[in-house]
C-alpha cells in the first residue's frame, strides 16, 4: 500500500500536540502540588510556633524571640522589658463555667493584652493561664511599669461570655 504522506504528517502533528498538552497538564499539576505543599508547610510552621487557641506565639517561639531581643540589646545597649502575666481567678472560671468559658477568657485576655502594647511588642502564651509580654526596645524601666499597669487594668474589666454570663478575672504581673 502506498503511504499517504499527509495522513502521516497530520497524525504526527496530532500526536505531538497531545504529548505537549499532556506535558503542560503535568507541569500545571506539579506547580499546584508545590503551591499546596508550601501552604501546608507554612501552616505547620505557624502551628508549631503559635498557640492554637489564642493564635499568640507559644512558649518555644517566645523563648526564640527573647534570645533574639537579648542579643540585640546586648549589642546595642538597648533595654528590653519582659513581663510575666498570670491570670488571677482563671481556675474559678473553669470550675464554675466550664472549659469552654475558660477558653473564651483566655482568648479575650490575649486580645486585651495585645491592645495594651505597642506594635512590635510581643504578647505570648507561656502555658495555661500564663502569658509573657516582650517589650523591645524600652527607653526606661518606667515604661515597662506603665505597660504592666495597663495590663492589670485591662484584665480587671469584666468579660462577657457567649452564654450571657459575665466573669471577672485579674492579673498578677512580674
Secondary structure, DSSP 8 states (H G I E B T S, - for coil): ----HHHHHHHHHHHHHHHHHHHHHHHHHHHHHHHHHHHHHHHHHHHHHB-TTT-SB-HHHHHHHHHHHHHHHHHH--EEEEEEEEEETHHHHHHHH-HHHHHHHHHHHHHHHHHHS-TT-EEEEEETTEEEEEEEEES-HHHHHHHHHHHHHHHHS-EE-TTS-EE--EEEE-
